[in-house]
Each structure stands twice: as C-alpha cells, then as structure tokens.
Amino acid sequence: MSSQEEILNDGRFSCVARDPRFWEMPEKERKIKIDKRFRAMFHDKKFKLKYTVDKRGRPVNYTSTENLRKFYALSESDSDLSENDSKEHTEKKKKKKKAKPKGEADS
C-alpha cells in the first residue's frame, strides 16, 4: 500500500491535507463536558456494565465506564470544585485527628 506522503502528493488528494474538514478534532473539543450533577456516573455501579462481546460478536474485555471516560469529561470548573472538596475533606480529617488528643488530655 502507498505511504501517506505519496497519497498527499497525488493531485487528486492534495486538498485533503489543507482542508480543515479533515483535520483531527482536538481532545478538549472531542469530549462532552459533564457538570457535577452527573459525575456519579463515572463511579456508580448502576452505570457499569461488563461486556463480553462487541456489536459484531467479537470477544472483548472492557466495561461501559471505559466508554464513559472516553466520550465524556467533567467540566473544568466541576473538577476544580471536586479537588477543592477533597482537599477540604482531608483538612477536616487532620483537624479531627489533632482535636482528639487535646480532648483526651482534658478528660
């Protein structure tokens, strides 16, 4: 089969390399942004299906959550919020751990 360069040098297909309709879509634009209301679908068991065959009957070994991560992404503001929530949660745990020895010393 011909190499990619030979195909692009062919006069019939030379416009394909310059035409934006045939450019690959960037990763940021490819995925649909999901807001925080629907972020549970990435880890909830209700959304997880294990497939053994694909639509053509060939054996496969993947789950539906892999497809969700492939086509959907959390919106940036929501992912920032989730990171901040996790940081606040760990800070609260640290504060509770520090507070317990002081409380035990008083009693």
N, C-alpha and C positions, 0 to 999 in steps of 0.2 A: 504494500500500500504506500502511497505517496506521503512524503513528510509534510508537516504543517506549512513550512516555508514555500514548498512547491505549490501548494494549493493557493496560498495567498498571492503568489506571483502570477498565477493564472489570471488572465484578463477577465474571465467570467466571474471570478470570486474576489477580485481585488477590493471591491467596495465594502465587503463584509468586515474587513479589519478596521475601517474608518467609521462605519455606521454605528451610532450609539445604541440602536435597537438590538444589536447582537453582543454588546458588552455584558460581562458578567455582573450581576447585581451585588452590591456591597453587602457584607454581613449585617451591618446595622439596619439597612433597609429591608433585608430579606426576612427577618423575623418580625412577627407581630408583637407589639408591646401589650403586656397584660398588667393591669393595675393590681393593687394589693388585695382587692376583694376576691380575686381568683387565684392567688398564689398557692392556695391549699391544694390545687390540682396537681402540683409538682410532687407532693409527698403523701397525698391521701390514698389509702388503699382502694377506695371506690373507683379511682381513675386508673388503677394499674391492672392491665391485662397482660397475660403471658401468651405470646403467640408461638405456635409450633410449626405452622406452615404459612407462607405468604399467599397472596391472592391468586397466584398461579399454581399453587400446590407444592412449591419447593420448600424443603425444611429450613426453618430459620430459628434463631435463638436470640430473641430480643423482646422487650416489653413495650407497652404503649407509652410509658413515661419517657423512654428514649425519644420517641417520636414527638412528644410534647416539648421536650427540651430542644429538639431540632427546629421546630417551627415557631415556637413561642418564646418570648423573653420577658422578664419582669421589666417594667419601665424603670428608668434610671432613678427617678425620684422615689419610687417604692423600694428599690433595692437599697438606696441610701437610708430610707426610713427603717428597713428591716435590720440593717447593720447597726444603726443607732439604737434600735430596740434591744438588740443582742448585747451591745456594749452596756446599756443601762441595766440590763438584767444581770450581767456579770458583776457590775459595780454594786448592785444591791446585795448580791450573794456575799461579796467581800465585806460589805458593811455589816451584814448579819453575823458573819464569822467573827469579825472584830468585836461586835457588840456582845456576843455570848460570853467571852472570858471576863469582861467587865461586870456583867450581870452575875456571873458565878462568884466573883470575888466579893460582891456586896452581900450575897446570901449565905 
